[in-house]
């Protein structure tokens, strides 16, 4: 018994020592970040909905000023590359669906992850240690509820081939985005395989799907306005947000959905590296993830459900294919070429 008692005390002492060490390391990061006094965040997230509230909460908690600039993923990457070439790295932290994958190739991403990322499922953390996901995007069809009754809405991929939808479907024709034609092509090929997938896409092309060179949010807006009945690939949380504001908007839990990640990284050579690390830790922390939820984004923390829990795939009734930033970055050009050939 005495031996077991000593082992128990030793384990307790080791646990307390590790906790103390982690707390000391966290405090050291906080102290270093506070000395820097500010952090610059290049973001793809919506300012009023999420970025400004997070910046305010971070400033209130740590006393560190947050400066942010918003652009889409490709613009963020280009800006960071141009600033690095000019020898003037400005951003300490950046996010996006494809940004980190492109910048890893340029050697511009710091290999660092916060301890808060350790509780996340493996698909939400870069195996090489360069990024952690902050939120999940789930791409599904959406429709105008004034034009289509819920019972009549297409439920499956095959339903989209029904002749009654010919000329009534729209999607984003943006060639560099997973939320448009390329992402849908990738989803179909991943689900059905090359031969059956290409056959399906050829059949879908006969539906005269309209392409708009705009973001998925704007595609949904066109459907809400009644210009089209169905948006083929939209962020399902956008449909919920619009419906809550009284718009005739709904999404379809069609299997499978395409799931992409918005990930955040610290810039290599950042002028305020410690503050960048602390902000990344905040975004992935329980506190930060709850702010994503409260802004109607989809958290990656498995213990924090979206405000509408049905939005996040459960792997059973509602299934998704998850594509990492690296897979998207390497294969979107191929999918875009297929889309250009089929959907002219």
DOBALUM-191651 format. One record per residue (C-alpha): residue number from 1; x, y, z. Coordinates in steps of 0.5 Angstrom, whole numbers. Layout:
# DOBALUM-191651
[NUM; [X; Y; Z]]
...
This chain:
# DOBALUM-191651
[1; [0; 0; 0]]
[2; [6; 5; 2]]
[3; [9; 4; -5]]
[4; [2; 5; -9]]
[5; [1; 11; -4]]
[6; [8; 14; -6]]
[7; [7; 13; -14]]
[8; [0; 17; -13]]
[9; [4; 22; -9]]
[10; [9; 22; -15]]
[11; [4; 22; -20]]
[12; [0; 28; -17]]
[13; [7; 32; -16]]
[14; [9; 31; -23]]
[15; [2; 33; -26]]
[16; [2; 40; -21]]
[17; [9; 41; -24]]
[18; [7; 40; -31]]
[19; [1; 45; -30]]
[20; [6; 50; -27]]
[21; [10; 49; -32]]
[22; [5; 51; -37]]
[23; [2; 56; -33]]
[24; [9; 60; -33]]
[25; [10; 59; -41]]
[26; [3; 62; -42]]
[27; [5; 68; -37]]
[28; [11; 69; -41]]
[29; [8; 69; -48]]
[30; [3; 74; -45]]
[31; [8; 78; -42]]
[32; [12; 78; -48]]
[33; [6; 80; -52]]
[34; [4; 86; -48]]
[35; [11; 89; -49]]
[36; [10; 89; -56]]
[37; [4; 92; -55]]
[38; [0; 91; -61]]
[39; [-2; 86; -66]]
[40; [-3; 86; -74]]
[41; [-9; 81; -77]]
[42; [-10; 80; -84]]
[43; [-17; 77; -84]]
[44; [-22; 74; -89]]
[45; [-27; 74; -84]]
[46; [-33; 79; -84]]
[47; [-31; 85; -80]]
[48; [-37; 87; -76]]
[49; [-40; 80; -75]]
[50; [-34; 77; -72]]
[51; [-27; 81; -73]]
[52; [-29; 87; -69]]
[53; [-32; 83; -63]]
[54; [-26; 79; -62]]
[55; [-21; 85; -63]]
[56; [-25; 88; -57]]
[57; [-25; 82; -53]]
[58; [-18; 81; -54]]
[59; [-16; 88; -53]]
[60; [-20; 88; -46]]
[61; [-17; 82; -44]]
[62; [-9; 83; -45]]
[63; [-9; 91; -47]]
[64; [-6; 89; -53]]
[65; [-8; 93; -59]]
[66; [-11; 90; -65]]
[67; [-10; 93; -72]]
[68; [-14; 89; -78]]
[69; [-15; 89; -85]]
[70; [-20; 85; -89]]
[71; [-19; 81; -96]]
[72; [-21; 75; -99]]
[73; [-16; 69; -99]]
[74; [-12; 70; -105]]
[75; [-11; 78; -104]]
[76; [-9; 76; -97]]
[77; [-3; 72; -99]]
[78; [-1; 76; -105]]
[79; [-1; 82; -100]]
[80; [3; 78; -95]]
[81; [8; 76; -101]]
[82; [9; 83; -104]]
[83; [11; 86; -97]]
[84; [16; 80; -95]]
[85; [19; 81; -102]]
[86; [19; 89; -100]]
[87; [23; 87; -94]]
[88; [17; 90; -90]]
[89; [13; 84; -86]]
[90; [7; 88; -83]]
[91; [2; 82; -81]]
[92; [3; 78; -75]]
[93; [-3; 73; -76]]
[94; [-7; 71; -82]]
[95; [-13; 67; -84]]
[96; [-16; 64; -90]]
[97; [-18; 58; -93]]
[98; [-12; 57; -98]]
[99; [-8; 63; -95]]
[100; [-3; 59; -91]]
[101; [-2; 53; -96]]
[102; [0; 58; -101]]
[103; [5; 62; -96]]
[104; [8; 55; -93]]
[105; [11; 54; -100]]
[106; [14; 61; -100]]
[107; [17; 60; -93]]
[108; [13; 65; -90]]
[109; [9; 61; -84]]
[110; [12; 60; -77]]
[111; [12; 53; -75]]
[112; [8; 54; -69]]
[113; [1; 52; -65]]
[114; [-2; 54; -59]]
[115; [-3; 49; -53]]
[116; [-11; 51; -54]]
[117; [-10; 47; -61]]
[118; [-9; 40; -58]]
[119; [-16; 39; -56]]
[120; [-18; 39; -63]]
[121; [-20; 33; -67]]
[122; [-14; 32; -72]]
[123; [-17; 34; -78]]
[124; [-17; 41; -75]]
[125; [-10; 42; -74]]
[126; [-4; 42; -79]]
[127; [0; 35; -78]]
[128; [6; 39; -80]]
[129; [5; 45; -75]]
[130; [3; 51; -79]]
[131; [-4; 52; -78]]
[132; [-10; 51; -73]]
[133; [-17; 51; -76]]
[134; [-21; 57; -73]]
[135; [-28; 55; -76]]
[136; [-31; 50; -81]]
[137; [-35; 52; -87]]
[138; [-40; 47; -90]]
[139; [-42; 48; -97]]
[140; [-49; 45; -99]]
[141; [-55; 48; -104]]
[142; [-59; 53; -102]]
[143; [-66; 55; -104]]
[144; [-71; 61; -104]]
[145; [-77; 58; -100]]
[146; [-82; 63; -104]]
[147; [-81; 59; -110]]
[148; [-80; 52; -108]]
[149; [-83; 49; -102]]
[150; [-79; 45; -97]]
[151; [-82; 38; -99]]
[152; [-81; 40; -107]]
[153; [-74; 42; -106]]
[154; [-68; 37; -109]]
[155; [-66; 32; -103]]
[156; [-60; 29; -107]]
[157; [-55; 30; -112]]
[158; [-59; 26; -117]]
[159; [-65; 30; -116]]
[160; [-61; 36; -118]]
[161; [-61; 33; -125]]
[162; [-69; 33; -125]]
[163; [-71; 37; -132]]
[164; [-76; 42; -128]]
[165; [-69; 45; -125]]
[166; [-66; 47; -132]]
[167; [-64; 54; -132]]
[168; [-66; 55; -125]]
[169; [-60; 54; -122]]
[170; [-54; 58; -120]]
[171; [-47; 58; -117]]
[172; [-40; 62; -116]]
[173; [-36; 61; -123]]
[174; [-30; 64; -119]]
[175; [-24; 59; -121]]
[176; [-20; 60; -115]]
[177; [-25; 58; -110]]
[178; [-28; 52; -106]]
[179; [-34; 55; -105]]
[180; [-36; 55; -113]]
[181; [-35; 51; -119]]
[182; [-29; 48; -117]]
[183; [-31; 46; -110]]
[184; [-37; 42; -113]]
[185; [-33; 39; -118]]
[186; [-28; 36; -113]]
[187; [-34; 34; -108]]
[188; [-37; 30; -114]]
[189; [-30; 27; -116]]
[190; [-29; 25; -109]]
[191; [-36; 22; -108]]
[192; [-37; 18; -114]]
[193; [-30; 17; -117]]
[194; [-27; 19; -124]]
[195; [-31; 16; -128]]
[196; [-38; 16; -125]]
[197; [-37; 23; -123]]
[198; [-35; 26; -130]]
[199; [-41; 22; -132]]
[200; [-45; 26; -127]]
[201; [-42; 33; -128]]
[202; [-44; 32; -136]]
[203; [-51; 31; -134]]
[204; [-51; 37; -130]]
[205; [-48; 41; -135]]
[206; [-55; 40; -139]]
[207; [-58; 44; -133]]
[208; [-56; 50; -136]]
[209; [-53; 52; -129]]
[210; [-51; 60; -129]]
[211; [-45; 62; -127]]
[212; [-43; 69; -123]]
[213; [-36; 71; -122]]
[214; [-38; 73; -115]]
[215; [-37; 70; -108]]
[216; [-42; 65; -105]]
[217; [-46; 70; -101]]
[218; [-47; 74; -107]]
[219; [-50; 68; -110]]
[220; [-55; 66; -105]]
[221; [-57; 74; -105]]
[222; [-59; 73; -112]]
[223; [-63; 67; -110]]
[224; [-66; 70; -104]]
[225; [-68; 76; -109]]
[226; [-72; 71; -114]]
[227; [-67; 71; -120]]
[228; [-66; 64; -119]]
[229; [-69; 58; -115]]
[230; [-63; 54; -113]]
[231; [-56; 56; -111]]
[232; [-52; 50; -112]]
[233; [-46; 51; -107]]
[234; [-47; 56; -101]]
[235; [-45; 56; -94]]
[236; [-50; 53; -90]]
[237; [-50; 58; -84]]
[238; [-51; 64; -89]]
[239; [-58; 61; -91]]
[240; [-60; 61; -83]]
[241; [-57; 68; -82]]
[242; [-61; 71; -88]]
[243; [-67; 67; -86]]
[244; [-67; 69; -79]]
[245; [-67; 76; -82]]
[246; [-74; 74; -85]]
[247; [-71; 73; -92]]
[248; [-74; 67; -96]]
[249; [-68; 63; -95]]
[250; [-66; 55; -93]]
[251; [-61; 50; -94]]
[252; [-61; 43; -96]]
[253; [-57; 38; -92]]
[254; [-55; 34; -98]]
[255; [-50; 28; -98]]
[256; [-45; 29; -98]]
[257; [-43; 37; -96]]
[258; [-36; 40; -98]]
[259; [-33; 42; -91]]
[260; [-27; 47; -92]]
[261; [-23; 50; -86]]
[262; [-21; 57; -85]]
[263; [-15; 57; -81]]
[264; [-10; 62; -78]]
[265; [-2; 62; -78]]
[266; [3; 66; -75]]
[267; [7; 70; -80]]
[268; [15; 68; -80]]
[269; [19; 74; -79]]
[270; [13; 78; -76]]
[271; [14; 84; -72]]
[272; [10; 83; -66]]
[273; [11; 75; -66]]
[274; [9; 74; -59]]
[275; [2; 78; -60]]
[276; [1; 74; -66]]
[277; [2; 67; -62]]
[278; [-3; 70; -57]]
[279; [-8; 72; -62]]
[280; [-8; 65; -65]]
[281; [-9; 62; -58]]
[282; [-15; 66; -57]]
[283; [-18; 65; -63]]
[284; [-17; 57; -62]]
[285; [-19; 58; -54]]
[286; [-26; 56; -51]]
[287; [-27; 63; -50]]
[288; [-25; 65; -58]]
[289; [-29; 59; -60]]
[290; [-35; 61; -57]]
[291; [-35; 68; -60]]
[292; [-35; 65; -67]]
[293; [-41; 61; -65]]
[294; [-44; 67; -62]]
[295; [-43; 71; -69]]
[296; [-46; 65; -73]]
[297; [-40; 62; -75]]
[298; [-39; 54; -74]]
[299; [-34; 53; -69]]
[300; [-29; 47; -70]]
[301; [-29; 46; -62]]
[302; [-33; 39; -62]]
[303; [-35; 41; -55]]
[304; [-38; 48; -58]]
[305; [-44; 47; -62]]
[306; [-46; 52; -67]]
[307; [-53; 56; -65]]
[308; [-56; 52; -70]]
[309; [-53; 45; -69]]
[310; [-56; 42; -75]]
[311; [-51; 46; -79]]
[312; [-45; 42; -77]]
[313; [-44; 35; -80]]
[314; [-45; 29; -75]]
[315; [-42; 24; -80]]
[316; [-49; 20; -80]]
[317; [-55; 23; -82]]
[318; [-51; 29; -85]]
[319; [-44; 27; -88]]
[320; [-39; 31; -91]]
[321; [-32; 31; -94]]
[322; [-27; 35; -91]]
[323; [-21; 38; -95]]
[324; [-15; 41; -92]]
[325; [-12; 48; -95]]
[326; [-6; 44; -98]]
[327; [-11; 39; -102]]
[328; [-15; 45; -104]]
[329; [-9; 49; -106]]
[330; [-6; 43; -110]]
[331; [-13; 41; -114]]
[332; [-17; 47; -115]]
[333; [-13; 49; -121]]
[334; [-15; 41; -124]]
[335; [-22; 42; -122]]
[336; [-23; 49; -125]]
[337; [-20; 46; -132]]
[338; [-26; 41; -132]]
[339; [-31; 46; -130]]
[340; [-29; 51; -135]]
[341; [-29; 45; -140]]
[342; [-36; 42; -138]]
[343; [-40; 49; -136]]
[344; [-38; 54; -141]]
